[in-house]
Amino acid sequence: MLADGQKFHEMLGKVVPLAVADGLAAVTYVRQHASEWGVSPDRVGIIGFSAGGAVTAGVAFHYLPEGWPAFVAPIYAGGEMSKDASVPVDAPPMFVAAATDDQLGLAPESAALYEKWTSAHKSAELHLYAKGGHGFGMRKQNLPTDHWIDRFADWLELQGWLQK
């Protein structure tokens, strides 16, 4: 499907809004039930990878007050649905990571998310790695992307979410 770019984008145009709606519902549900699980609703965030990163980016732009995420972390994400969206006034902090050799070409979209957030004077951190490809996840490849999770933990600590 990737070979036919127009067909692929048409399919995404139908599927991504549904996936983002699921992400919005998930954050709202977890916030509503957080106290049952011993978690503060104000500490509920969302992280997603690739297509899940697009969902995360969609949540970052389109949440309602009851589904406000404390943080958002789109990792090697496409943000096509959010390209024309405005950064919310109460936007949560954003952590972004990607590899410039991403086979799907998503590094520029990750950089654009960061740029949009910082241009709106919102807190954001960006990590673009020279190598790692698409889907580096937690896999050890002896590349700098092996340590993105450490940078994410550092960022969460700086934000105060790892403190009790």
N, CA, C and O of each residue as an XYZ file, in Angstrom:
656
protein
N       0.817     -1.190      0.000
C       0.000      0.000      0.000
C       0.865      1.260      0.000
O       0.452      2.298     -0.518
N       2.070      1.171      0.582
C       2.957      2.334      0.604
C       3.380      2.750     -0.799
O       3.695      3.917     -1.030
N       3.390      1.798     -1.744
C       3.799      2.109     -3.112
C       2.827      3.073     -3.794
O       3.227      3.866     -4.647
N       1.567      2.999     -3.420
C       0.553      3.894     -3.984
C       0.251      4.971     -2.941
O      -0.650      4.819     -2.116
N       1.020      6.059     -2.992
C       0.933      7.115     -1.984
C      -0.451      7.706     -1.831
O      -0.894      7.969     -0.713
N      -1.146      7.921     -2.951
C      -2.482      8.518     -2.879
C      -3.451      7.579     -2.171
O      -4.219      8.010     -1.312
N      -3.420      6.316     -2.523
C      -4.301      5.329     -1.899
C      -3.992      5.211     -0.405
O      -4.897      5.104      0.422
N      -2.707      5.232     -0.079
C      -2.281      5.137      1.321
C      -2.815      6.327      2.126
O      -3.346      6.139      3.220
N      -2.681      7.530      1.602
C      -3.151      8.729      2.309
C      -4.680      8.764      2.414
O      -5.222      9.253      3.406
N      -5.367      8.252      1.402
C      -6.829      8.148      1.487
C      -7.237      7.212      2.619
O      -8.157      7.505      3.383
N      -6.541      6.080      2.717
C      -6.824      5.116      3.777
C      -6.538      5.739      5.142
O      -7.330      5.594      6.073
N      -5.398      6.436      5.259
C      -5.064      7.091      6.525
C      -6.107      8.133      6.904
O      -6.456      8.271      8.076
N      -6.595      8.854      5.928
C      -7.603      9.881      6.186
C      -8.860      9.317      6.824
O      -9.562     10.024      7.547
N      -9.150      8.047      6.562
C     -10.321      7.402      7.152
C     -10.001      6.754      8.497
O     -10.823      6.799      9.412
N      -8.839      6.162      8.626
C      -8.493      5.356      9.801
C      -7.938      6.196     10.956
O      -8.286      5.953     12.112
N      -7.090      7.168     10.664
C      -6.417      7.927     11.723
C      -7.405      8.645     12.642
O      -7.222      8.595     13.858
N      -8.439      9.307     12.128
C      -9.383      9.944     13.054
C     -10.049      8.951     14.022
O     -10.312      9.284     15.177
N     -10.315      7.735     13.541
C     -10.899      6.709     14.409
C      -9.899      6.275     15.478
O     -10.263      6.083     16.638
N      -8.645      6.124     15.079
C      -7.603      5.727     16.030
C      -7.374      6.821     17.071
O      -7.203      6.525     18.254
N      -7.368      8.072     16.641
C      -7.203      9.187     17.584
C      -8.387      9.232     18.549
O      -8.206      9.495     19.738
N      -9.583      8.979     18.053
C     -10.760      8.931     18.936
C     -10.578      7.856     20.003
O     -10.950      8.055     21.159
N     -10.005      6.714     19.615
C      -9.714      5.658     20.597
C      -8.692      6.136     21.623
O      -8.836      5.866     22.815
N      -7.662      6.844     21.165
C      -6.650      7.375     22.082
C      -7.243      8.381     23.049
O      -6.926      8.367     24.239
N      -8.100      9.249     22.547
C      -8.767     10.233     23.403
C      -9.638      9.538     24.446
O      -9.641      9.917     25.617
N     -10.374      8.518     24.010
C     -11.228      7.762     24.936
C     -10.380      7.029     25.976
O     -10.762      6.953     27.144
N      -9.245      6.496     25.563
C      -8.381      5.759     26.491
C      -7.841      6.672     27.588
O      -7.881      6.313     28.765
N      -7.338      7.848     27.215
C      -6.811      8.775     28.222
C      -7.924      9.200     29.174
O      -7.717      9.257     30.386
N      -9.093      9.495     28.635
C     -10.229      9.884     29.473
C     -10.602      8.754     30.434
O     -10.832      8.999     31.618
N     -10.661      7.534     29.936
C     -11.016      6.376     30.765
C     -10.004      6.177     31.892
O     -10.378      5.985     33.049
N      -8.732      6.224     31.543
C      -7.692      6.014     32.560
C      -7.745      7.125     33.599
O      -7.625      6.850     34.793
N      -7.922      8.364     33.179
C      -8.046      9.473     34.151
C      -9.255      9.264     35.069
O      -9.168      9.494     36.275
N     -10.373      8.832     34.500
C     -11.586      8.635     35.299
C     -11.434      7.504     36.317
O     -12.070      7.536     37.370
N     -10.609      6.518     36.019
C     -10.443      5.353     36.888
C      -9.106      5.330     37.621
O      -8.802      4.371     38.330
N      -8.319      6.366     37.454
C      -6.965      6.395     38.022
C      -6.956      6.163     39.532
O      -6.122      5.407     40.032
N      -7.858      6.792     40.255
C      -7.843      6.650     41.716
C      -8.089      5.201     42.144
O      -7.587      4.771     43.182
N      -8.860      4.444     41.351
C      -9.078      3.020     41.648
C      -7.763      2.247     41.576
O      -7.594      1.232     42.250
N      -6.841      2.733     40.759
C      -5.562      2.049     40.549
C      -4.420      2.695     41.331
O      -3.254      2.339     41.158
N      -4.772      3.643     42.190
C      -3.763      4.290     43.020
C      -2.882      5.272     42.269
O      -1.734      5.505     42.647
N      -3.420      5.840     41.216
C      -2.681      6.789     40.390
C      -3.420      8.126     40.410
O      -4.650      8.164     40.387
N      -2.676      9.197     40.453
C      -3.287     10.521     40.352
C      -3.706     10.768     38.907
O      -2.898     10.582     37.997
N      -4.948     11.181     38.677
C      -5.388     11.459     37.303
C      -4.545     12.543     36.624
O      -4.439     12.574     35.398
N      -3.955     13.419     37.415
C      -3.128     14.489     36.852
C      -1.744     14.012     36.429
O      -0.921     14.816     35.991
N      -1.480     12.715     36.555
C      -0.188     12.152     36.149
C      -0.325     11.160     34.998
O       0.618     10.437     34.678
N      -1.496     11.129     34.383
C      -1.754     10.204     33.279
C      -1.311     10.868     31.977
O      -1.783     11.948     31.620
N      -0.402     10.205     31.282
C       0.072     10.689     29.991
C      -0.099      9.613     28.937
O      -0.678      8.558     29.196
N       0.413      9.889     27.746
C       0.291      8.927     26.648
C       1.584      8.914     25.840
O       2.163      9.958     25.538
N       2.018      7.701     25.499
C       3.175      7.491     24.633
C       2.738      6.534     23.530
O       1.960      5.610     23.766
N       3.244      6.766     22.332
C       2.914      5.882     21.220
C       4.036      5.872     20.207
O       4.795      6.833     20.083
N       4.130      4.771     19.486
C       5.191      4.549     18.518
C       4.596      4.383     17.123
O       3.634      3.637     16.940
N       5.162      5.070     16.150
C       4.745      4.966     14.755
C       3.267      5.331     14.616
O       2.907      6.486     14.844
N       2.406      4.389     14.251
C       0.981      4.691     14.151
C       0.438      5.121     15.518
O      -0.403      6.017     15.604
N       0.923      4.479     16.582
C       0.542      4.890     17.937
C       1.067      6.275     18.260
O       0.465      6.998     19.052
N       2.172      6.648     17.661
C       2.697      8.003     17.817
C       1.793      9.026     17.143
O       1.626     10.142     17.634
N       1.212      8.632     16.009
C       0.244      9.515     15.349
C      -0.987      9.684     16.231
O      -1.555     10.773     16.306
N      -1.399      8.608     16.899
C      -2.518      8.693     17.842
C      -2.140      9.635     18.982
O      -2.931     10.494     19.371
N      -0.930      9.472     19.516
C      -0.455     10.326     20.600
C      -0.451     11.794     20.171
O      -0.894     12.663     20.922
N       0.047     12.067     18.971
C       0.056     13.446     18.468
C      -1.375     13.966     18.331
O      -1.655     15.117     18.667
N      -2.270     13.126     17.843
C      -3.671     13.536     17.732
C      -4.277     13.865     19.082
O      -5.023     14.836     19.210
N      -3.961     13.058     20.096
C      -4.446     13.322     21.455
C      -3.871     14.645     21.953
O      -4.565     15.419     22.612
N      -2.603     14.903     21.638
C      -1.947     16.136     22.087
C      -2.667     17.386     21.598
O      -2.670     18.410     22.280
N      -3.272     17.305     20.430
C      -3.942     18.465     19.838
C      -5.448     18.519     20.084
O      -6.039     19.598     20.030
N      -6.082     17.373     20.354
C      -7.547     17.321     20.292
C      -8.245     16.860     21.565
O      -9.431     16.532     21.509
N      -7.573     16.820     22.697
C      -8.196     16.344     23.933
C      -9.252     17.315     24.447
O      -9.247     18.503     24.125
N     -10.149     16.774     25.250
C     -11.121     17.571     25.991
C     -10.622     17.674     27.432
O      -9.758     16.891     27.826
N     -11.131     18.607     28.227
C     -10.614     18.778     29.594
C     -10.572     17.488     30.414
O      -9.610     17.256     31.146
N     -11.604     16.647     30.299
C     -11.614     15.413     31.092
C     -10.604     14.382     30.603
O     -10.333     13.401     31.296
N     -10.048     14.596     29.419
C      -9.054     13.686     28.863
C      -7.699     14.330     28.678
O      -6.891     13.877     27.867
N      -7.445     15.411     29.450
C      -6.158     16.112     29.328
C      -5.015     15.189     29.736
O      -5.005     14.684     30.859
N      -4.048     14.960     28.840
C      -2.893     14.138     29.201
C      -1.846     14.994     29.918
O      -1.590     16.130     29.517
N      -1.247     14.453     30.968
C      -0.216     15.185     31.708
C       1.036     15.373     30.859
O       1.764     16.351     31.023
N       1.280     14.436     29.956
C       2.400     14.535     29.016
C       2.044     13.727     27.782
O       1.177     12.853     27.820
N       2.727     14.033     26.690
C       2.568     13.275     25.448
C       3.958     12.945     24.922
O       4.873     13.766     24.992
N       4.102     11.736     24.395
C       5.398     11.305     23.872
C       5.196     10.559     22.549
O       5.128      9.330     22.534
N       5.101     11.301     21.436
C       5.035     10.644     20.131
C       6.443     10.231     19.695
O       7.320     11.076     19.516
N       6.642      8.934     19.528
C       7.951      8.399     19.155
C       7.876      7.934     17.703
O       6.994      7.156     17.339
N       8.804      8.415     16.874
C       8.814      8.254     15.410
C       7.391      8.239     14.862
O       6.907      7.264     14.287
N       6.762      9.381     15.079
C       5.347      9.519     14.749
C       5.125     10.362     13.503
O       5.886     11.282     13.203
N       4.076     10.026     12.801
C       3.560     10.907     11.770
C       2.479     11.758     12.409
O       1.713     11.272     13.240
N       2.413     12.997     12.035
C       1.415     13.879     12.624
C       0.503     14.483     11.585
O       0.047     15.616     11.740
N       0.232     13.747     10.532
C      -0.549     14.257      9.396
C      -1.881     14.873      9.826
O      -2.253     15.944      9.346
N      -2.596     14.202     10.725
C      -3.908     14.708     11.136
C      -3.793     16.028     11.884
O      -4.725     16.832     11.874
N      -2.672     16.252     12.523
C      -2.510     17.431     13.370
C      -1.778     18.570     12.677
O      -1.482     19.589     13.301
N      -1.484     18.405     11.393
C      -0.693     19.397     10.671
C      -1.304     20.793     10.748
O      -0.582     21.773     10.932
N      -2.612     20.894     10.611
C      -3.282     22.197     10.605
C      -3.899     22.566     11.949
O      -4.514     23.624     12.080
N      -3.741     21.701     12.946
C      -4.339     21.956     14.263
C      -3.497     22.957     15.049
O      -2.278     23.025     14.889
N      -4.158     23.722     15.888
C      -3.471     24.674     16.770
C      -3.057     23.977     18.056
O      -3.729     23.059     18.528
N      -1.951     24.424     18.609
C      -1.497     23.900     19.893
C      -2.444     24.426     20.966
O      -2.677     25.633     21.044
N      -2.997     23.534     21.799
C      -3.924     23.987     22.839
C      -3.252     24.934     23.836
O      -2.049     24.842     24.081
N      -4.036     25.830     24.399
C      -3.530     26.794     25.376
C      -2.930     26.076     26.587
O      -1.905     26.499     27.123
N      -3.576     24.989     27.012
C      -3.102     24.234     28.176
C      -2.356     22.967     27.761
O      -2.412     21.951     28.455
N      -1.658     23.034     26.627
C      -0.960     21.879     26.066
C      -0.003     21.241     27.071
O       0.718     21.943     27.780
N       0.000     19.913     27.128
C       0.925     19.225     28.029
C       2.345     19.244     27.466
O       2.534     19.484     26.273
N       3.338     18.995     28.308
C       4.709     18.862     27.820
C       4.813     17.695     26.826
O       4.096     16.700     26.933
N       5.719     17.845     25.867
C       5.881     16.840     24.816
C       7.328     16.362     24.748
O       8.260     17.165     24.787
N       7.505     15.047     24.647
C       8.808     14.416     24.415
C       8.724     13.741     23.050
O       7.800     12.968     22.793
N       9.685     14.030     22.174
C       9.673     13.497     20.815
C      11.013     12.822     20.535
O      12.069     13.360     20.869
N      10.962     11.640     19.919
C      12.191     10.956     19.512
C      11.965     10.287     18.155
O      10.886      9.765     17.876
N      13.002     10.311     17.323
C      12.939      9.679     16.003
C      14.366      9.506     15.488
O      15.316     10.041     16.060
N      14.498      8.760     14.412
C      15.786      8.586     13.744
C      15.714      9.241     12.374
O      14.713      9.117     11.668
N      16.783      9.941     12.001
C      16.765     10.633     10.713
C      16.791      9.667      9.539
O      16.439     10.041      8.420
N      17.209      8.415      9.784
C      17.190      7.429      8.699
C      15.918      6.576      8.725
O      15.900      5.463      8.199
N      14.858      7.102      9.339
C      13.551      6.426      9.379
C      13.121      6.113      7.947
O      13.022      7.018      7.118
N      12.868      4.849      7.656
C      12.515      4.428      6.303
C      11.191      5.029      5.824
O      10.947      5.108      4.620
N      10.335      5.453      6.763
C       9.068      6.068      6.370
C       9.175      7.588      6.280
O       8.194      8.271      5.988
N      10.376      8.110      6.534
C      10.594      9.552      6.402
C       9.891     10.381      7.462
O       9.488     11.510      7.186
N       9.733      9.844      8.682
C       8.961     10.538      9.707
C       9.780     11.493     10.577
O       9.204     12.210     11.396
N      11.083     11.522     10.425
C      11.892     12.441     11.241
C      11.469     13.905     11.033
O      11.353     14.634     12.017
N      11.237     14.361      9.802
C      10.796     15.753      9.643
C       9.457     16.035     10.327
O       9.243     17.136     10.834
N       8.560     15.054     10.345
C       7.272     15.261     11.019
C       7.473     15.350     12.531
O       6.781     16.113     13.205
N       8.415     14.573     13.066
C       8.724     14.660     14.493
C       9.308     16.027     14.818
O       8.944     16.642     15.821
N      10.220     16.503     13.965
C      10.802     17.829     14.166
C       9.732     18.913     14.054
O       9.764     19.899     14.791
N       8.788     18.731     13.137
C       7.708     19.718     12.969
C       6.805     19.763     14.203
O       6.352     20.837     14.596
N       6.542     18.610     14.815
C       5.760     18.594     16.055
C       6.469     19.396     17.143
O       5.859     20.208     17.840
N       7.758     19.151     17.268
C       8.558     19.880     18.265
C       8.524     21.384     17.988
O       8.305     22.191     18.891
N       8.741     21.737     16.741
C       8.754     23.151     16.344
C       7.406     23.816     16.624
O       7.353     24.947     17.107
N       6.334     23.117     16.321
C       4.998     23.670     16.555
C       4.779     23.894     18.056
O       4.224     24.916     18.459
N       5.216     22.936     18.878
C       5.038     23.037     20.336
C       5.862     24.200     20.894
O       5.355     25.012     21.667
N       7.132     24.272     20.497
C       7.990     25.324     21.049
C       7.619     26.701     20.496
O       7.781     27.705     21.190
N       7.133     26.762     19.277
C       6.686     28.045     18.728
C       5.488     28.586     19.494
O       5.262     29.795     19.538
N       4.719     27.677     20.100
C       3.574     28.081     20.923
C       4.001     28.299     22.383
O       3.163     28.493     23.263
N       5.311     28.263     22.620
C       5.876     28.474     23.960
C       5.434     27.406     24.948
O       5.151     27.689     26.112
N       5.381     26.165     24.454
C       5.041     25.015     25.293
C       6.301     24.175     25.498
O       7.210     24.178     24.667
N       6.333     23.469     26.599
C       7.484     22.651     26.950
C       7.606     21.445     26.015
O       6.644     20.707     25.801
N       8.806     21.263     25.466
C       9.042     20.124     24.570
C      10.519     19.756     24.581
O      11.389     20.596     24.811
N      10.774     18.487     24.327
C      12.148     17.993     24.192
C      12.179     17.106     22.959
O      11.278     16.296     22.745
N      13.220     17.261     22.148
C      13.357     16.530     20.886
C      14.679     15.794     20.848
O      15.726     16.358     21.167
N      14.624     14.520     20.453
C      15.828     13.714     20.238
C      15.738     13.122     18.836
O      14.903     12.256     18.574
N      16.600     13.593     17.936
C      16.710     13.030     16.597
C      18.058     12.335     16.498
O      19.109     12.952     16.672
N      18.008     11.064     16.220
C      19.219     10.248     16.144
C      19.588     10.018     14.683
O      18.710      9.859     13.835
N      20.892     10.000     14.389
C      21.348      9.817     13.014
C      20.966      8.443     12.463
O      20.631      8.315     11.285
N      21.016      7.419     13.313
C      20.704      6.050     12.875
C      19.797      5.382     13.893
O      19.844      5.666     15.089
N      18.984      4.499     13.382
C      18.065      3.756     14.223
C      16.898      3.229     13.423
O      16.229      2.276     13.821
N      16.658      3.875     12.270
C      15.583      3.428     11.399
C      14.210      3.649     11.999
O      14.048      4.354     12.994
N      13.236      3.034     11.373
C      11.857      3.100     11.864
C      11.610      1.871     12.724
O      11.952      0.753     12.337
N      11.030      2.078     13.863
C      10.687      0.947     14.723
C      11.815      0.517     15.634
O      11.886     -0.655     16.006
N      12.701      1.430     16.007
C      13.825      1.034     16.868
C      13.363      0.588     18.245
O      14.018     -0.249     18.867
N      12.266      1.119     18.732
C      11.692      0.673     20.000
C      12.719      0.503     21.103
O      13.543      1.388     21.332
N      12.672     -0.618     21.778
C      13.599     -0.916     22.874
C      14.697     -1.887     22.424
O      15.487     -2.358     23.242
N      14.743     -2.180     21.137
C      15.703     -3.141     20.598
C      17.126     -2.585     20.675
O      17.369     -1.437     20.304
N      18.042     -3.386     21.148
C      19.455     -2.996     21.214
C      20.096     -3.228     19.847
O      20.078     -4.338     19.315
N      20.662     -2.152     19.292
C      21.312     -2.219     17.977
C      22.737     -1.665     18.021
O      23.388     -1.528     16.985
N      23.218     -1.348     19.231
C      24.516     -0.682     19.382
C      24.534      0.654     18.644
O      25.515      1.013     17.993
N      23.428      1.373     18.762
C      23.267      2.694     18.173
C      22.787      3.652     19.266
O      22.296      3.204     20.302
N      22.920      4.949     19.051
C      22.431      5.900     20.055
C      20.943      5.742     20.386
O      20.523      6.068     21.496
N      20.135      5.243     19.427
C      18.714      5.045     19.718
C      18.491      4.022     20.829
O      17.408      3.966     21.411
N      19.508      3.214     21.128
C      19.390      2.247     22.218
C      19.096      2.943     23.549
O      18.580      2.324     24.479
N      19.425      4.217     23.631
C      19.335      4.928     24.909
C      18.231      5.980     24.958
O      18.186      6.784     25.889
N      17.340      5.982     23.969
C      16.273      6.985     23.993
C      15.426      6.830     25.253
O      14.969      7.826     25.813
N      15.209      5.591     25.709
C      14.371      5.370     26.887
C      15.007      5.993     28.128
O      14.299      6.433     29.033
N      16.329      6.031     28.174
C      17.014      6.697     29.286
C      16.759      8.200     29.243
O      16.542      8.831     30.278
N      16.787      8.772     28.031
C      16.490     10.201     27.897
C      15.036     10.487     28.282
O      14.739     11.522     28.879
N      14.134      9.565     27.939
C      12.731      9.727     28.312
C      12.584      9.681     29.833
O      11.848     10.479     30.414
N      13.285      8.749     30.474
C      13.235      8.671     31.942
C      13.807      9.943     32.564
O      13.265     10.452     33.545
N      14.905     10.461     31.995
C      15.466     11.724     32.488
C      14.433     12.840     32.383
O      14.268     13.638     33.305
N      13.745     12.882     31.253
C      12.735     13.916     31.015
C      11.573     13.770     31.992
O      11.116     14.761     32.561
N      11.091     12.542     32.190
C      10.010     12.319     33.155
C      10.436     12.758     34.556
O       9.647     13.350     35.291
N      11.674     12.468     34.917
C      12.212     12.884     36.222
C      12.230     14.407     36.319
O      11.810     14.971     37.330
N      12.708     15.064     35.286
C      12.765     16.524     35.268
C      11.363     17.124     35.425
O      11.194     18.145     36.091
N      10.374     16.497     34.819
C       8.993     16.966     34.900
C       8.363     16.676     36.264
O       7.316     17.233     36.596
N       9.001     15.801     37.057
C       8.495     15.469     38.381
C       7.549     14.282     38.431
O       6.943     14.032     39.473
N       7.401     13.533     37.325
C       6.445     12.436     37.309
C       6.988     11.135     37.886
O       6.223     10.194     38.100
N       8.262     11.063     38.135
C       8.802      9.836     38.726
C       8.919      9.938     40.246
O       9.342      8.993     40.912
N       8.542     11.086     40.778
C       8.542     11.269     42.245
C       7.193     10.856     42.785
O       6.164     11.026     42.131
N       7.210     10.303     44.004
C       5.929      9.913     44.634
C       5.302     11.097     45.314
O       4.226     10.975     45.900
